[in-house]
Amino acid sequence: MKKTNMYLILSFVMNMLFWITVVILFLVIAAISVVSIDSSILQEKGNLQMHIGVFDFHLTEVSPYLALMKGILFGIGGVFSAVMFWNFKVLFRNTGNGQLFVRSNAKAIFTIGTIMLISSLVSNIPKVYVANKVAPRIHLTHGNLDIVYSVNTPLLYSSIFILLLGVFFNKAIKIAKENELTI
């Protein structure tokens, strides 16, 4: 199998992942719409109390809208995923067609790097939000419970690397255009 065929196959796979993500995203939007119209679906069905080691959980007062918040955050993540799959598809399709140093590839690289940068900075916000909602209902017999926000460091470094790769790609595009003009 030729190398270009492999890139076209990867482009097809990314296209399929894009459309699967879009379908799942529409299902999430539909579920959020139903819940926002009839919030009785989210009403509490019971009383959750557990005792594990030093932790004593009393989750009777947790807001039923945490499920709605989770759905909204899942939808935002789905949009980011769909945009990334689309840009990967563009990269693989152009590479499979022998067009490596073109402006659409540079835009795709910058878009992927930007989405990864945003994701690295905000990926832990939902965890901190939920922890702040649940923490008052957790009773420790010994010690304190600290909630700390942290940046996803490996994703941050990867995004910076991809953005730098985009800068180098733009320079390579300029050099390729200059080489086309010289005879």
Phi and psi in degrees as GROMACS dihedral restraints (atoms count N, CA, C in turn):
[ dihedral_restraints ]
;  ai    aj    ak    al  type     phi  dphi    fc
    3     4     5     6     1   -70.3    20    10
    4     5     6     7     1   156.9    20    10
    6     7     8     9     1   -64.3    20    10
    7     8     9    10     1   -37.6    20    10
    9    10    11    12     1   -66.2    20    10
   10    11    12    13     1   -34.7    20    10
   12    13    14    15     1   -64.8    20    10
   13    14    15    16     1   -36.3    20    10
   15    16    17    18     1   -63.6    20    10
   16    17    18    19     1   -40.7    20    10
   18    19    20    21     1   -64.9    20    10
   19    20    21    22     1   -38.9    20    10
   21    22    23    24     1   -67.8    20    10
   22    23    24    25     1   -35.1    20    10
   24    25    26    27     1   -66.2    20    10
   25    26    27    28     1   -42.7    20    10
   27    28    29    30     1   -62.7    20    10
   28    29    30    31     1   -37.1    20    10
   30    31    32    33     1   -62.2    20    10
   31    32    33    34     1   -41.6    20    10
   33    34    35    36     1   -63.9    20    10
   34    35    36    37     1   -43.2    20    10
   36    37    38    39     1   -62.4    20    10
   37    38    39    40     1   -43.6    20    10
   39    40    41    42     1   -64.1    20    10
   40    41    42    43     1   -36.6    20    10
   42    43    44    45     1   -63.4    20    10
   43    44    45    46     1   -43.6    20    10
   45    46    47    48     1   -64.2    20    10
   46    47    48    49     1   -43.2    20    10
   48    49    50    51     1   -63.0    20    10
   49    50    51    52     1   -37.1    20    10
   51    52    53    54     1   -60.2    20    10
   52    53    54    55     1   -49.5    20    10
   54    55    56    57     1   -69.4    20    10
   55    56    57    58     1   -34.5    20    10
   57    58    59    60     1   -63.2    20    10
   58    59    60    61     1   -42.2    20    10
   60    61    62    63     1   -63.4    20    10
   61    62    63    64     1   -40.5    20    10
   63    64    65    66     1   -63.6    20    10
   64    65    66    67     1   -42.7    20    10
   66    67    68    69     1   -63.3    20    10
   67    68    69    70     1   -45.7    20    10
   69    70    71    72     1   -62.3    20    10
   70    71    72    73     1   -37.7    20    10
   72    73    74    75     1   -63.1    20    10
   73    74    75    76     1   -42.0    20    10
   75    76    77    78     1   -65.4    20    10
   76    77    78    79     1   -36.1    20    10
   78    79    80    81     1   -65.1    20    10
   79    80    81    82     1   -39.5    20    10
   81    82    83    84     1   -65.5    20    10
   82    83    84    85     1   -42.2    20    10
   84    85    86    87     1   -62.6    20    10
   85    86    87    88     1   -40.6    20    10
   87    88    89    90     1   -63.9    20    10
   88    89    90    91     1   -42.8    20    10
   90    91    92    93     1   -64.0    20    10
   91    92    93    94     1   -41.8    20    10
   93    94    95    96     1   -64.1    20    10
   94    95    96    97     1   -39.4    20    10
   96    97    98    99     1   -62.8    20    10
   97    98    99   100     1   -43.7    20    10
   99   100   101   102     1   -63.2    20    10
  100   101   102   103     1   -43.2    20    10
  102   103   104   105     1   -66.6    20    10
  103   104   105   106     1   -37.6    20    10
  105   106   107   108     1   -70.2    20    10
  106   107   108   109     1   -27.7    20    10
  108   109   110   111     1   -77.9    20    10
  109   110   111   112     1   -45.1    20    10
  111   112   113   114     1  -125.5    20    10
  112   113   114   115     1    90.4    20    10
  114   115   116   117     1   -78.1    20    10
  115   116   117   118     1    -1.6    20    10
  117   118   119   120     1   -67.2    20    10
  118   119   120   121     1   -17.2    20    10
  120   121   122   123     1   -62.3    20    10
  121   122   123   124     1   -32.3    20    10
  123   124   125   126     1   -89.1    20    10
  124   125   126   127     1     0.1    20    10
  126   127   128   129     1   -62.1    20    10
  127   128   129   130     1   148.3    20    10
  129   130   131   132     1   -67.0    20    10
  130   131   132   133     1   139.7    20    10
  132   133   134   135     1  -102.2    20    10
  133   134   135   136     1   -14.7    20    10
  135   136   137   138     1  -165.3    20    10
  136   137   138   139     1  -167.0    20    10
  138   139   140   141     1  -123.2    20    10
  139   140   141   142     1   119.6    20    10
  141   142   143   144     1  -105.5    20    10
  142   143   144   145     1   117.7    20    10
  144   145   146   147     1  -135.8    20    10
  145   146   147   148     1   129.5    20    10
  147   148   149   150     1  -138.8    20    10
  148   149   150   151     1   156.9    20    10
  150   151   152   153     1  -133.3    20    10
  151   152   153   154     1   111.5    20    10
  153   154   155   156     1  -126.5    20    10
  154   155   156   157     1   109.7    20    10
  156   157   158   159     1    59.0    20    10
  157   158   159   160     1  -122.3    20    10
  159   160   161   162     1   -87.2    20    10
  160   161   162   163     1    -4.1    20    10
  162   163   164   165     1   -92.3    20    10
  163   164   165   166     1   136.5    20    10
  165   166   167   168     1  -128.8    20    10
  166   167   168   169     1   107.9    20    10
  168   169   170   171     1   -96.4    20    10
  169   170   171   172     1   130.6    20    10
  171   172   173   174     1  -129.2    20    10
  172   173   174   175     1    94.2    20    10
  174   175   176   177     1  -105.6    20    10
  175   176   177   178     1    46.4    20    10
  177   178   179   180     1   -86.7    20    10
  178   179   180   181     1   -19.3    20    10
  180   181   182   183     1  -108.4    20    10
  181   182   183   184     1    12.8    20    10
  183   184   185   186     1   -68.1    20    10
  184   185   186   187     1   134.2    20    10
  186   187   188   189     1   -61.4    20    10
  187   188   189   190     1   134.7    20    10
  189   190   191   192     1   -70.2    20    10
  190   191   192   193     1    -9.7    20    10
  192   193   194   195     1   -85.4    20    10
  193   194   195   196     1     0.9    20    10
  195   196   197   198     1   -63.3    20    10
  196   197   198   199     1   -35.1    20    10
  198   199   200   201     1   -65.2    20    10
  199   200   201   202     1   -39.1    20    10
  201   202   203   204     1   -64.6    20    10
  202   203   204   205     1   -42.4    20    10
  204   205   206   207     1   -62.8    20    10
  205   206   207   208     1   -40.5    20    10
  207   208   209   210     1   -62.8    20    10
  208   209   210   211     1   -39.9    20    10
  210   211   212   213     1   -64.7    20    10
  211   212   213   214     1   -40.6    20    10
  213   214   215   216     1   -65.4    20    10
  214   215   216   217     1   -44.0    20    10
  216   217   218   219     1   -65.1    20    10
  217   218   219   220     1   -37.0    20    10
  219   220   221   222     1   -63.3    20    10
  220   221   222   223     1   -38.9    20    10
  222   223   224   225     1   -64.7    20    10
  223   224   225   226     1   -42.2    20    10
  225   226   227   228     1   -63.5    20    10
  226   227   228   229     1   -42.9    20    10
  228   229   230   231     1   -62.8    20    10
  229   230   231   232     1   -35.0    20    10
  231   232   233   234     1   -65.4    20    10
  232   233   234   235     1   -39.4    20    10
  234   235   236   237     1   -63.4    20    10
  235   236   237   238     1   -45.4    20    10
  237   238   239   240     1   -59.2    20    10
  238   239   240   241     1   -43.4    20    10
  240   241   242   243     1   -63.5    20    10
  241   242   243   244     1   -43.5    20    10
  243   244   245   246     1   -61.8    20    10
  244   245   246   247     1   -43.0    20    10
  246   247   248   249     1   -64.8    20    10
  247   248   249   250     1   -40.1    20    10
  249   250   251   252     1   -65.4    20    10
  250   251   252   253     1   -44.3    20    10
  252   253   254   255     1   -60.6    20    10
  253   254   255   256     1   -41.4    20    10
  255   256   257   258     1   -61.2    20    10
  256   257   258   259     1   -43.7    20    10
  258   259   260   261     1   -69.8    20    10
  259   260   261   262     1   -36.3    20    10
  261   262   263   264     1   -63.1    20    10
  262   263   264   265     1   -38.3    20    10
  264   265   266   267     1   -61.7    20    10
  265   266   267   268     1   -43.6    20    10
  267   268   269   270     1   -61.0    20    10
  268   269   270   271     1   -45.2    20    10
  270   271   272   273     1   -59.5    20    10
  271   272   273   274     1   -49.3    20    10
  273   274   275   276     1   -68.8    20    10
  274   275   276   277     1   -37.5    20    10
  276   277   278   279     1   -65.0    20    10
  277   278   279   280     1   -46.2    20    10
  279   280   281   282     1   -64.0    20    10
  280   281   282   283     1   -41.6    20    10
  282   283   284   285     1   -65.3    20    10
  283   284   285   286     1   -39.7    20    10
  285   286   287   288     1   -64.6    20    10
  286   287   288   289     1   -29.6    20    10
  288   289   290   291     1   -88.8    20    10
  289   290   291   292     1     6.1    20    10
  291   292   293   294     1    81.6    20    10
  292   293   294   295     1    14.4    20    10
  294   295   296   297     1  -108.7    20    10
  295   296   297   298     1    88.1    20    10
  297   298   299   300     1   -87.1    20    10
  298   299   300   301     1   -53.8    20    10
  300   301   302   303     1   -95.8    20    10
  301   302   303   304     1    75.4    20    10
  303   304   305   306     1  -125.4    20    10
  304   305   306   307     1   158.4    20    10
  306   307   308   309     1   -61.0    20    10
  307   308   309   310     1   -35.4    20    10
  309   310   311   312     1   -66.1    20    10
  310   311   312   313     1   -33.2    20    10
  312   313   314   315     1   -66.7    20    10
  313   314   315   316     1   -41.3    20    10
  315   316   317   318     1   -63.6    20    10
  316   317   318   319     1   -42.3    20    10
  318   319   320   321     1   -62.9    20    10
  319   320   321   322     1   -40.1    20    10
  321   322   323   324     1   -64.5    20    10
  322   323   324   325     1   -41.4    20    10
  324   325   326   327     1   -64.9    20    10
  325   326   327   328     1   -44.5    20    10
  327   328   329   330     1   -64.0    20    10
  328   329   330   331     1   -38.6    20    10
  330   331   332   333     1   -65.4    20    10
  331   332   333   334     1   -44.6    20    10
  333   334   335   336     1   -62.3    20    10
  334   335   336   337     1   -44.7    20    10
  336   337   338   339     1   -62.7    20    10
  337   338   339   340     1   -40.2    20    10
  339   340   341   342     1   -66.5    20    10
  340   341   342   343     1   -43.8    20    10
  342   343   344   345     1   -63.0    20    10
  343   344   345   346     1   -41.0    20    10
  345   346   347   348     1   -66.1    20    10
  346   347   348   349     1   -36.7    20    10
  348   349   350   351     1   -64.8    20    10
  349   350   351   352     1   -47.3    20    10
  351   352   353   354     1   -60.8    20    10
  352   353   354   355     1   -43.8    20    10
  354   355   356   357     1   -62.4    20    10
  355   356   357   358     1   -39.1    20    10
  357   358   359   360     1   -65.7    20    10
  358   359   360   361     1   -31.8    20    10
  360   361   362   363     1   -82.5    20    10
  361   362   363   364     1   -31.4    20    10
  363   364   365   366     1  -111.0    20    10
  364   365   366   367     1     0.3    20    10
  366   367   368   369     1   -65.3    20    10
  367   368   369   370     1   -26.3    20    10
  369   370   371   372     1   -95.0    20    10
  370   371   372   373     1    -2.4    20    10
  372   373   374   375     1   -61.9    20    10
  373   374   375   376     1   -44.4    20    10
  375   376   377   378     1   -60.7    20    10
  376   377   378   379     1   -37.8    20    10
  378   379   380   381     1   -63.8    20    10
  379   380   381   382     1   -42.2    20    10
  381   382   383   384     1   -67.3    20    10
  382   383   384   385     1   -39.7    20    10
  384   385   386   387     1   -61.6    20    10
  385   386   387   388     1   -49.5    20    10
  387   388   389   390     1   -64.8    20    10
  388   389   390   391     1   -40.6    20    10
  390   391   392   393     1   -61.9    20    10
  391   392   393   394     1   -39.3    20    10
  393   394   395   396     1   -67.3    20    10
  394   395   396   397     1   -30.8    20    10
  396   397   398   399     1   -76.6    20    10
  397   398   399   400     1   -35.8    20    10
  399   400   401   402     1   -88.3    20    10
  400   401   402   403     1   -30.6    20    10
  402   403   404   405     1   -56.0    20    10
  403   404   405   406     1   -41.2    20    10
  405   406   407   408     1   -63.9    20    10
  406   407   408   409     1   -17.3    20    10
  408   409   410   411     1   -96.0    20    10
  409   410   411   412     1     1.0    20    10
  411   412   413   414     1  -102.2    20    10
  412   413   414   415     1   125.4    20    10
  414   415   416   417     1  -111.4    20    10
  415   416   417   418     1   118.9    20    10
  417   418   419   420     1   -94.4    20    10
  418   419   420   421     1   137.8    20    10
  420   421   422   423     1   -79.2    20    10
  421   422   423   424     1   -30.4    20    10
  423   424   425   426     1  -140.2    20    10
  424   425   426   427     1   136.9    20    10
  426   427   428   429     1    92.7    20    10
  427   428   429   430     1  -176.7    20    10
  429   430   431   432     1  -118.4    20    10
  430   431   432   433     1   160.1    20    10
  432   433   434   435     1  -115.3    20    10
  433   434   435   436     1   113.4    20    10
  435   436   437   438     1  -107.1    20    10
  436   437   438   439     1   135.7    20    10
  438   439   440   441     1  -110.8    20    10
  439   440   441   442     1   122.3    20    10
  441   442   443   444     1  -125.6    20    10
  442   443   444   445     1   135.8    20    10
  444   445   446   447     1   -90.4    20    10
  445   446   447   448     1   136.5    20    10
  447   448   449   450     1  -137.7    20    10
  448   449   450   451     1   151.3    20    10
  450   451   452   453     1   -86.0    20    10
  451   452   453   454     1   143.2    20    10
  453   454   455   456     1   -73.9    20    10
  454   455   456   457     1    92.0    20    10
  456   457   458   459     1   -62.0    20    10
  457   458   459   460     1   -46.3    20    10
  459   460   461   462     1   -60.3    20    10
  460   461   462   463     1   -38.3    20    10
  462   463   464   465     1   -69.0    20    10
  463   464   465   466     1   -36.7    20    10
  465   466   467   468     1   -62.7    20    10
  466   467   468   469     1   -47.6    20    10
  468   469   470   471     1   -63.8    20    10
  469   470   471   472     1   -39.0    20    10
  471   472   473   474     1   -63.7    20    10
  472   473   474   475     1   -41.9    20    10
  474   475   476   477     1   -66.1    20    10
  475   476   477   478     1   -39.6    20    10
  477   478   479   480     1   -63.3    20    10
  478   479   480   481     1   -42.4    20    10
  480   481   482   483     1   -60.6    20    10
  481   482   483   484     1   -43.5    20    10
  483   484   485   486     1   -68.0    20    10
  484   485   486   487     1   -38.5    20    10
  486   487   488   489     1   -65.2    20    10
  487   488   489   490     1   -39.4    20    10
  489   490   491   492     1   -64.5    20    10
  490   491   492   493     1   -38.4    20    10
  492   493   494   495     1   -60.6    20    10
  493   494   495   496     1   -37.8    20    10
  495   496   497   498     1   -63.5    20    10
  496   497   498   499     1   -38.6    20    10
  498   499   500   501     1   -64.0    20    10
  499   500   501   502     1   -45.4    20    10
  501   502   503   504     1   -63.5    20    10
  502   503   504   505     1   -35.5    20    10
  504   505   506   507     1   -65.1    20    10
  505   506   507   508     1   -41.4    20    10
  507   508   509   510     1   -61.3    20    10
  508   509   510   511     1   -41.2    20    10
  510   511   512   513     1   -64.3    20    10
  511   512   513   514     1   -40.1    20    10
  513   514   515   516     1   -64.5    20    10
  514   515   516   517     1   -35.7    20    10
  516   517   518   519     1   -64.9    20    10
  517   518   519   520     1   -43.0    20    10
  519   520   521   522     1   -62.2    20    10
  520   521   522   523     1   -42.8    20    10
  522   523   524   525     1   -64.9    20    10
  523   524   525   526     1   -41.2    20    10
  525   526   527   528     1   -63.5    20    10
  526   527   528   529     1   -39.2    20    10
  528   529   530   531     1   -67.3    20    10
  529   530   531   532     1   -39.4    20    10
  531   532   533   534     1   -64.9    20    10
  532   533   534   535     1   -39.3    20    10
  534   535   536   537     1   -66.5    20    10
  535   536   537   538     1   -31.4    20    10
  537   538   539   540     1   -69.1    20    10
  538   539   540   541     1   -32.3    20    10
  540   541   542   543     1   -77.7    20    10
  541   542   543   544     1   -29.0    20    10
  543   544   545   546     1   -84.8    20    10
  544   545   546   547     1   140.7    20    10
